[in-house]
Amino acid sequence: MSEQCPTTPQDPAATDSRPAPRAGTPCWIDLFTHDIEGAKTFYGELFGWDLTDTGEEFGHYTMATREGHPVGGLMAAMNPDGSVPDPAEQPTAWTVYLATDDAAATAEAIPAAGGTVLFPPMEVPGLGHMSVAQDPSGAAVGFWQAAPFAGFDTPGTPGTPTWFELMTKDFDVAEPFYRGVFGWDAVRMPSDDDSFRYATDQGGEGASAGLCDASPWLPEQVPSYWRPYIAVENCDRAAEQVAALGGSVLDGPMDSPFGRVATIADPQGGSLQIIDSSRAQQG
């Protein structure tokens, strides 16, 4: 969501009757982009998204759906005063939003846990309340209180979100932050290498997001960040399509314990993961 993200009665959000997601779990993604029309073309072609402009009244926030499932949003880069930010200072990027039962209480808890609220919770009329914060490791993370819009559907089918991951440069401050503010159990994954640390928000089938210690390999100039995974029918073919659409394949495709995966970037540099849907539905 964004500061311009209310919807219209024609959007699936307007009649959402699904239960609110469990607090602390990812519930929405959106793209802040310096080329909204180019982003619509890229993601519409790559993921088969249907894209609906919510109109001038709502800052032309674009709702994305796949076969009727809400999957995310796209918004043109803009400051609150209407000016366009410098791409070097506010680059194209995806934001992951975590569910909360009380946006105001979450905002109050963030500073005490070492984070920063970037703007106070705001009401999105008829849908819920949202805000964005910076965790103590430097990553931007959104939070959303459903009222009644529950966020995306995640059936694991092609074109839908399936996993969400914080690549942090300071695991030791990020882990207690997400435990304290969002109620994560932060269950550590076993590893033969003590230098690799990875935790999930919950254990077993309840896991919906990961916390990865990326400090050994993230370049100094790259801050901590959240990244979504989008399911595709075939990772290798999708990677070829990324290049044909003017994007970049940053890593992979490669096999992983959770399916064939690749890191991609859209033509404006917004990065995310793609993963084979056959494995995404199993995992």
One Martini backbone bead per residue (centre of mass of N, CA, C, O) as a GRO file, in nm:
protein
  283
    1MET     BB    1   0.104   0.031   0.005
    2SER     BB    2   0.010   0.379   0.026
    3GLU     BB    3  -0.062   0.720   0.038
    4GLN     BB    4  -0.237   0.630  -0.249
    5CYS     BB    5  -0.435   0.338  -0.178
    6PRO     BB    6  -0.708   0.354  -0.240
    7THR     BB    7  -1.007   0.228  -0.365
    8THR     BB    8  -1.249   0.076  -0.562
    9PRO     BB    9  -1.548  -0.088  -0.608
   10GLN     BB   10  -1.414  -0.273  -0.846
   11ASP     BB   11  -1.233  -0.390  -0.651
   12PRO     BB   12  -1.157  -0.665  -0.459
   13ALA     BB   13  -1.122  -0.505  -0.188
   14ALA     BB   14  -1.427  -0.401  -0.153
   15THR     BB   15  -1.527  -0.733  -0.097
   16ASP     BB   16  -1.368  -0.833   0.145
   17SER     BB   17  -1.415  -1.152   0.352
   18ARG     BB   18  -1.160  -1.220   0.469
   19PRO     BB   19  -0.958  -1.296   0.701
   20ALA     BB   20  -0.734  -1.187   0.894
   21PRO     BB   21  -0.419  -1.205   0.928
   22ARG     BB   22  -0.166  -1.300   1.097
   23ALA     BB   23   0.030  -1.162   1.298
   24GLY     BB   24   0.341  -1.099   1.112
   25THR     BB   25   0.242  -1.152   0.834
   26PRO     BB   26   0.238  -1.139   0.517
   27CYS     BB   27  -0.006  -0.919   0.305
   28TRP     BB   28   0.183  -0.723   0.120
   29ILE     BB   29   0.271  -0.563  -0.199
   30ASP     BB   30   0.486  -0.294  -0.334
   31LEU     BB   31   0.568  -0.058  -0.595
   32PHE     BB   32   0.828   0.179  -0.629
   33THR     BB   33   0.822   0.387  -0.925
   34HIS     BB   34   0.978   0.564  -1.215
   35ASP     BB   35   0.786   0.358  -1.414
   36ILE     BB   36   0.469   0.279  -1.436
   37GLU     BB   37   0.423   0.186  -1.731
   38GLY     BB   38   0.663  -0.008  -1.746
   39ALA     BB   39   0.570  -0.185  -1.506
   40LYS     BB   40   0.306  -0.283  -1.624
   41THR     BB   41   0.431  -0.428  -1.863
   42PHE     BB   42   0.629  -0.615  -1.722
   43TYR     BB   43   0.433  -0.756  -1.507
   44GLY     BB   44   0.205  -0.830  -1.696
   45GLU     BB   45   0.375  -1.018  -1.879
   46LEU     BB   46   0.527  -1.200  -1.668
   47PHE     BB   47   0.254  -1.263  -1.458
   48GLY     BB   48  -0.041  -1.196  -1.560
   49TRP     BB   49  -0.144  -0.921  -1.480
   50ASP     BB   50  -0.403  -0.732  -1.360
   51LEU     BB   51  -0.449  -0.372  -1.414
   52THR     BB   52  -0.569  -0.110  -1.182
   53ASP     BB   53  -0.662   0.212  -1.194
   54THR     BB   54  -0.778   0.424  -0.922
   55GLY     BB   55  -0.698   0.714  -0.983
   56GLU     BB   56  -0.648   1.042  -0.911
   57GLU     BB   57  -0.760   1.046  -0.617
   58PHE     BB   58  -0.533   0.786  -0.564
   59GLY     BB   59  -0.260   0.833  -0.733
   60HIS     BB   60  -0.270   0.586  -0.933
   61TYR     BB   61  -0.308   0.333  -0.800
   62THR     BB   62  -0.214  -0.010  -0.865
   63MET     BB   63  -0.390  -0.298  -0.909
   64ALA     BB   64  -0.308  -0.646  -0.865
   65THR     BB   65  -0.409  -0.936  -1.055
   66ARG     BB   66  -0.476  -1.306  -1.052
   67GLU     BB   67  -0.747  -1.456  -1.128
   68GLY     BB   68  -0.874  -1.255  -0.885
   69HIS     BB   69  -0.613  -1.226  -0.726
   70PRO     BB   70  -0.465  -1.048  -0.499
   71VAL     BB   71  -0.102  -0.932  -0.514
   72GLY     BB   72  -0.076  -0.603  -0.555
   73GLY     BB   73   0.124  -0.298  -0.613
   74LEU     BB   74   0.145   0.023  -0.790
   75MET     BB   75   0.369   0.319  -0.775
   76ALA     BB   76   0.446   0.633  -0.818
   77ALA     BB   77   0.694   0.837  -0.771
   78MET     BB   78   0.625   1.034  -0.467
   79ASN     BB   79   0.583   1.299  -0.287
   80PRO     BB   80   0.369   1.450  -0.070
   81ASP     BB   81   0.404   1.733  -0.253
   82GLY     BB   82   0.437   1.601  -0.568
   83SER     BB   83   0.714   1.538  -0.602
   84VAL     BB   84   1.003   1.402  -0.751
   85PRO     BB   85   1.224   1.183  -0.670
   86ASP     BB   86   1.536   1.081  -0.641
   87PRO     BB   87   1.656   0.782  -0.750
   88ALA     BB   88   1.915   0.781  -0.566
   89GLU     BB   89   1.735   0.813  -0.294
   90GLN     BB   90   1.458   0.673  -0.437
   91PRO     BB   91   1.431   0.383  -0.543
   92THR     BB   92   1.328   0.126  -0.694
   93ALA     BB   93   1.087  -0.072  -0.493
   94TRP     BB   94   1.001  -0.318  -0.270
   95THR     BB   95   0.727  -0.378  -0.039
   96VAL     BB   96   0.671  -0.528   0.275
   97TYR     BB   97   0.378  -0.639   0.453
   98LEU     BB   98   0.266  -0.658   0.784
   99ALA     BB   99   0.059  -0.779   1.004
  100THR     BB  100  -0.192  -0.611   1.213
  101ASP     BB  101  -0.420  -0.543   1.482
  102ASP     BB  102  -0.246  -0.260   1.558
  103ALA     BB  103  -0.104   0.009   1.424
  104ALA     BB  104  -0.058   0.200   1.664
  105ALA     BB  105   0.092  -0.003   1.849
  106THR     BB  106   0.319  -0.065   1.654
  107ALA     BB  107   0.429   0.225   1.633
  108GLU     BB  108   0.499   0.243   1.939
  109ALA     BB  109   0.705  -0.011   1.944
  110ILE     BB  110   0.939   0.058   1.744
  111PRO     BB  111   1.135   0.258   1.893
  112ALA     BB  112   1.193   0.065   2.141
  113ALA     BB  113   1.323  -0.155   1.919
  114GLY     BB  114   1.502   0.049   1.708
  115GLY     BB  115   1.311   0.188   1.525
  116THR     BB  116   1.136   0.364   1.245
  117VAL     BB  117   0.884   0.583   1.175
  118LEU     BB  118   0.813   0.729   0.868
  119PHE     BB  119   0.492   0.712   0.911
  120PRO     BB  120   0.200   0.733   1.027
  121PRO     BB  121  -0.081   0.596   1.059
  122MET     BB  122  -0.319   0.536   0.796
  123GLU     BB  123  -0.616   0.572   0.644
  124VAL     BB  124  -0.796   0.346   0.431
  125PRO     BB  125  -1.084   0.375   0.311
  126GLY     BB  126  -1.247   0.065   0.367
  127LEU     BB  127  -0.965  -0.117   0.446
  128GLY     BB  128  -0.746   0.045   0.649
  129HIS     BB  129  -0.413   0.043   0.798
  130MET     BB  130  -0.097   0.227   0.741
  131SER     BB  131   0.268   0.171   0.726
  132VAL     BB  132   0.620   0.275   0.759
  133ALA     BB  133   0.937   0.128   0.836
  134GLN     BB  134   1.252   0.102   1.014
  135ASP     BB  135   1.468  -0.109   1.093
  136PRO     BB  136   1.769  -0.151   1.275
  137SER     BB  137   1.907  -0.262   0.988
  138GLY     BB  138   1.753  -0.065   0.745
  139ALA     BB  139   1.478  -0.182   0.674
  140ALA     BB  140   1.195  -0.170   0.498
  141VAL     BB  141   0.860  -0.184   0.656
  142GLY     BB  142   0.540  -0.279   0.652
  143PHE     BB  143   0.200  -0.211   0.786
  144TRP     BB  144  -0.127  -0.391   0.833
  145GLN     BB  145  -0.473  -0.312   0.895
  146ALA     BB  146  -0.755  -0.475   0.869
  147ALA     BB  147  -1.063  -0.282   0.719
  148PRO     BB  148  -1.107  -0.558   0.558
  149PHE     BB  149  -0.847  -0.583   0.402
  150ALA     BB  150  -0.622  -0.868   0.380
  151GLY     BB  151  -0.494  -0.878   0.091
  152PHE     BB  152  -0.341  -1.125  -0.032
  153ASP     BB  153  -0.314  -1.405  -0.230
  154THR     BB  154  -0.150  -1.751  -0.165
  155PRO     BB  155  -0.161  -2.027  -0.377
  156GLY     BB  156   0.115  -2.070  -0.562
  157THR     BB  157   0.053  -1.963  -0.824
  158PRO     BB  158   0.102  -1.816  -1.096
  159GLY     BB  159   0.163  -1.472  -0.999
  160THR     BB  160   0.211  -1.530  -0.691
  161PRO     BB  161   0.279  -1.501  -0.376
  162THR     BB  162   0.511  -1.720  -0.152
  163TRP     BB  163   0.752  -1.533  -0.035
  164PHE     BB  164   0.953  -1.380   0.242
  165GLU     BB  165   1.260  -1.167   0.276
  166LEU     BB  166   1.519  -1.081   0.496
  167MET     BB  167   1.809  -0.891   0.416
  168THR     BB  168   2.050  -0.878   0.661
  169LYS     BB  169   2.328  -0.693   0.824
  170ASP     BB  170   2.171  -0.736   1.129
  171PHE     BB  171   2.064  -0.998   1.298
  172ASP     BB  172   2.089  -0.912   1.609
  173VAL     BB  173   1.859  -0.678   1.566
  174ALA     BB  174   1.630  -0.805   1.393
  175GLU     BB  175   1.522  -1.041   1.558
  176PRO     BB  176   1.409  -0.885   1.814
  177PHE     BB  177   1.225  -0.698   1.657
  178TYR     BB  178   1.026  -0.916   1.533
  179ARG     BB  179   0.951  -1.035   1.799
  180GLY     BB  180   0.845  -0.774   1.953
  181VAL     BB  181   0.655  -0.638   1.727
  182PHE     BB  182   0.541  -0.921   1.551
  183GLY     BB  183   0.565  -1.212   1.706
  184TRP     BB  184   0.802  -1.378   1.652
  185ASP     BB  185   0.981  -1.682   1.688
  186ALA     BB  186   1.240  -1.731   1.533
  187VAL     BB  187   1.318  -2.000   1.370
  188ARG     BB  188   1.584  -2.190   1.340
  189MET     BB  189   1.785  -2.311   1.102
  190PRO     BB  190   1.965  -2.561   1.024
  191SER     BB  191   2.340  -2.576   1.028
  192ASP     BB  192   2.672  -2.655   0.939
  193ASP     BB  193   2.710  -2.336   0.936
  194ASP     BB  194   2.762  -2.088   1.169
  195SER     BB  195   2.767  -1.840   0.956
  196PHE     BB  196   2.471  -1.937   0.901
  197ARG     BB  197   2.162  -1.744   0.923
  198TYR     BB  198   1.819  -1.869   0.975
  199ALA     BB  199   1.478  -1.750   1.000
  200THR     BB  200   1.145  -1.799   1.100
  201ASP     BB  201   0.854  -1.683   1.215
  202GLN     BB  202   0.771  -1.984   1.203
  203GLY     BB  203   0.698  -2.308   1.233
  204GLY     BB  204   0.672  -2.496   0.980
  205GLU     BB  205   0.365  -2.441   0.826
  206GLY     BB  206   0.363  -2.139   0.958
  207ALA     BB  207   0.554  -2.035   0.764
  208SER     BB  208   0.608  -1.697   0.577
  209ALA     BB  209   0.905  -1.602   0.669
  210GLY     BB  210   1.240  -1.460   0.642
  211LEU     BB  211   1.571  -1.451   0.812
  212CYS     BB  212   1.873  -1.321   0.672
  213ASP     BB  213   2.217  -1.347   0.689
  214ALA     BB  214   2.380  -1.108   0.458
  215SER     BB  215   2.666  -0.998   0.549
  216PRO     BB  216   2.878  -1.178   0.381
  217TRP     BB  217   2.757  -1.053   0.072
  218LEU     BB  218   2.673  -0.775   0.103
  219PRO     BB  219   2.732  -0.487  -0.001
  220GLU     BB  220   2.805  -0.194   0.147
  221GLN     BB  221   2.588  -0.020  -0.039
  222VAL     BB  222   2.382  -0.237   0.061
  223PRO     BB  223   2.103  -0.260   0.218
  224SER     BB  224   1.871  -0.366   0.385
  225TYR     BB  225   1.607  -0.607   0.268
  226TRP     BB  226   1.311  -0.678   0.115
  227ARG     BB  227   1.179  -0.989  -0.047
  228PRO     BB  228   0.994  -1.127  -0.294
  229TYR     BB  229   0.811  -1.415  -0.408
  230ILE     BB  230   0.730  -1.537  -0.738
  231ALA     BB  231   0.541  -1.739  -0.910
  232VAL     BB  232   0.627  -1.977  -1.169
  233GLU     BB  233   0.613  -2.217  -1.407
  234ASN     BB  234   0.913  -2.131  -1.529
  235CYS     BB  235   1.214  -2.010  -1.450
  236ASP     BB  236   1.376  -2.010  -1.715
  237ARG     BB  237   1.163  -1.876  -1.896
  238ALA     BB  238   1.124  -1.624  -1.722
  239ALA     BB  239   1.416  -1.521  -1.746
  240GLU     BB  240   1.402  -1.475  -2.049
  241GLN     BB  241   1.168  -1.269  -2.034
  242VAL     BB  242   1.304  -1.054  -1.871
  243ALA     BB  243   1.511  -0.977  -2.088
  244ALA     BB  244   1.300  -0.914  -2.317
  245LEU     BB  245   1.169  -0.675  -2.119
  246GLY     BB  246   1.445  -0.524  -1.986
  247GLY     BB  247   1.562  -0.688  -1.777
  248SER     BB  248   1.727  -0.869  -1.501
  249VAL     BB  249   1.960  -1.126  -1.422
  250LEU     BB  250   2.132  -1.162  -1.114
  251ASP     BB  251   2.044  -1.474  -1.043
  252GLY     BB  252   2.053  -1.736  -1.220
  253PRO     BB  253   1.917  -2.011  -1.240
  254MET     BB  254   1.849  -2.229  -0.950
  255ASP     BB  255   1.886  -2.466  -0.726
  256SER     BB  256   1.675  -2.557  -0.447
  257PRO     BB  257   1.507  -2.686  -0.175
  258PHE     BB  258   1.241  -2.494  -0.297
  259GLY     BB  259   1.345  -2.456  -0.588
  260ARG     BB  260   1.356  -2.284  -0.868
  261VAL     BB  261   1.571  -1.988  -0.880
  262ALA     BB  262   1.559  -1.618  -0.910
  263THR     BB  263   1.715  -1.306  -0.964
  264ILE     BB  264   1.549  -0.996  -1.031
  265ALA     BB  265   1.504  -0.707  -1.255
  266ASP     BB  266   1.376  -0.438  -1.350
  267PRO     BB  267   1.434  -0.164  -1.555
  268GLN     BB  268   1.457   0.015  -1.265
  269GLY     BB  269   1.572  -0.213  -1.031
  270GLY     BB  270   1.358  -0.389  -0.921
  271SER     BB  271   1.372  -0.650  -0.685
  272LEU     BB  272   1.332  -1.017  -0.708
  273GLN     BB  273   1.174  -1.332  -0.692
  274ILE     BB  274   1.174  -1.649  -0.859
  275ILE     BB  275   0.952  -1.947  -0.861
  276ASP     BB  276   0.852  -2.250  -0.890
  277SER     BB  277   0.523  -2.348  -0.852
  278SER     BB  278   0.543  -2.653  -0.791
  279ARG     BB  279   0.714  -2.592  -0.525
  280ALA     BB  280   0.561  -2.361  -0.389
  281GLN     BB  281   0.306  -2.536  -0.316
  282GLN     BB  282   0.474  -2.732  -0.128
  283GLY     BB  283   0.634  -2.494   0.059
   0.00000   0.00000   0.00000
